[in-house]
Structures are given as structure tokens and as C-alpha cells.
Amino acid sequence: MLSGLFYWCLGKTGRVVAIVTIEFIEMQGNYLAAEFLLVDTDPKVSEFLAAYLSERGHPCNASPEADKALNWLGQNRCEVVVVDLKSQNGTATTLIASVRAIDSRLPIVVFTEKGCNEVQVRAAMRAGASGYVSKNLPTEQLYCVLARVLATARYNARRVRLQRELLGAA
């Protein structure tokens, strides 16, 4: 189903500007809920985020250690990996690179805290993280960021699948 929202606004030059927001809504029965893999050594954070995402229909697997997370990922599938940058004691970039080796298209979101080291964030991005988000955001904003990452990943996967189908048909 496709839904849209149209509204008009007056620009600075006095011209009317049309702003269009289009939202693709998948039918609940047509796709499985996205599963998240959370890698954070703080059990309170993992438990809270897992419960929050589960309430919204997203099953979660939380792992306090990078090795356990990689073992799980080698045997299971998920749609988004969330890695705490500080809790991995400098191994977050190694974890991200290892996840990239398992699945090069899997979105990886890095959790940062207030006052995090910018060098570490850049290293995580170079290692293959899709983006980063502050743990200090209100929960609803954090969910919006994760939902956007998920929507982008699903869109890209669908685009690649359709391109393959078209090339196979040609």
C-alpha cells in the first residue's frame, strides 16, 4: 500500500512550494519483523533496548561479547546490528569488520555516549559501520533512527533483488 501526505508552504521568495512526503507501508502479513542483534556489555542497556524493540515487534538477540555475537551471526540472520562503541574495549572496529566479512550489506549502527572519542567513531565508520547514534537520545528518536536504517536496508535489498531479476530476464 502507498500512502502520501501533501502540503503547501510559502517559500521565502513568496512562491508556493509543494512538499511531498511519501510513505511506503508494508502489510503486516507480507514480511517478517526485523530482527536486531545488540552487542553491548551493559546488560541494563541491552535488556531495555531489547524489550523496547520487542514491544514494537522486532525480536532481538543481545550479546555482551563480540565473539558470541559473531558466532550467533554466523548461524542466524538479522537485519540490523547495533554495537556499543565504548563497551567493546577497543574491539568495536574489529567486530564491525568481522560483521562486514559475514554480510557486506548488513547495516551496522554504532552506539556512542556523550563525550565519545571522535577518532573511535571515525575508525568505526572506516571499518564499515553504516552510521552512529547517541545513546543519550530519547528512546523514540533512537527508534526513529533505527527504523530509518532498517527501511534503507530493506529498500536497497529490494532494489538489488529487482535488478538481478531484470538482468536475469534480459
N, C-alpha and C positions, 0 to 999 in steps of 0.2 A: 504494500500500500504506500502511496506517496501522499504526503500532506505538505501544505505550504502555508506560509504566512507572508502577506504582502502589506506593506505600509508605506506611506509617503512622508517625506520630511522636506522642509525648506532649507536649501543649502545656503552658504554664506553669501553667494552671489545673487540670491533671490530666486534661483532656479529650483524647480521641484525635482527632487532626486528620489527615484524609486529604490527601495531597499527590499531585497527579496531574501527570505530565509526559507530554504527547502530542507525538509527533514524526511529521511527515509525511515520508515517504521517497518520492522520485520514482524511478521505474525509470530506469536509465541510458540506455536506448534511447528514452525518451519525451521527452527535452528536450536541447537543446544546452547544452554547458558555458557558463557565464557568461564573458563577455569583460570584461576590465578595461582602462581607459585610465589610465596612470600619468603624471602631469605633475610632474617633479622634475628640477632642473638637475644634481643629483649623480648621475653615471652609475653609481657603485657601488651606491647605494641602489636606483635603478631596475632595474639588472641583477639584483641579489639578489632583490628582491621579484618581479620578472617570472619569474625562474627558480623561485622558491618557489611562486608561484601556478600556473605551468605544470605543475609536478610534481603538483599537485593537480587537474589537468585544466582549468584556467582559462587560456585564451590571453590574452596581454597585449600591448598596444601601449604602448611607453614613449616619451614625448616630453619633451625638455628645455625646450621653449619653448611658451608659451601659444598663440601664433599657429599653430604647427604642429599642436598638439593640437586646436584649433578647426577647422582645415582637415580634419584626419583625421575628426573627429566629424561634420562636415558631409557626408562621403561614406560613412561607416561607422556601424555600430551597436555599442554596448557596453551592459553592464548596470550598471556602476559606474565612476565617475570618482574617482580618488584624486589630490588636489592637495596639494603641499607648500606650506605657508603661507609659510615664510621664503624659499624659493628663488625665488619669483616676483617678488622685489624690489618688493613693494607692489602688484603687479597681480593677486594671487590673487583679490581680491574682484571685479575686473573680469572675470577668467576665469570665475569662478563665475556671475556674472550673465549672461555670454555663453552659457555652457552651459545655463543656465535658459531662455534665449531659444530655443535649439535644441530642447530637450526639457525641458519643465517637470516631468516625473516622474522624470527620471534621478537616481538617488542620487549625491550628491557627498560624499565623505569627505575632510576636511581633515587632513593630517598636521601635527602640531605637535612641537616639540622641547622638551626640558626648559628651563624659564625663558622660554617664549614669551610674547609680549605678549598679555595678555588682551583688550586693545582690538582687536587684529587678529582674534582668534578671534571676538569678538562681531560685528565687521564682516563676517566671512566667513559667519557664521550668518545675519545680516540679508540678505546678498546671495543666500542660497538654499542654503547648504551643509546637508546632511542631518544632519551630525554631525562630530565630530572625534575623533581618536585620537592618542595619543602614539607617536612613532617608537621611544621607549625601552621599549615593552612587549616582552616576549618574543615571538618570532615566532608561536608557537602562539596566544597571546592576541590578537595582531593579526589573525591569520587568523579567529579566532572572531568578532571584531568585524565584519570584512568579510563573513563568511558570514551574520551576523545581518542586516546591512544588505541584503545580497542577498536573503535569504529574505523580509524585509519588503517589498522592492520587488516580488518575484515574487507575493507574496500580494496586494498592492494592485493589481497589474496584472490578476491573475486576477479579483479582486473587481469591478473596473471592467468587464472584459470580460463577466462573467456578468450584471452589472446591465444593460449595454447589450443583451445577448441577451434578457433577461427583458422589458425595456421594448419591444424590437422585436417580441416575440411577443404583447404585450398589446394 
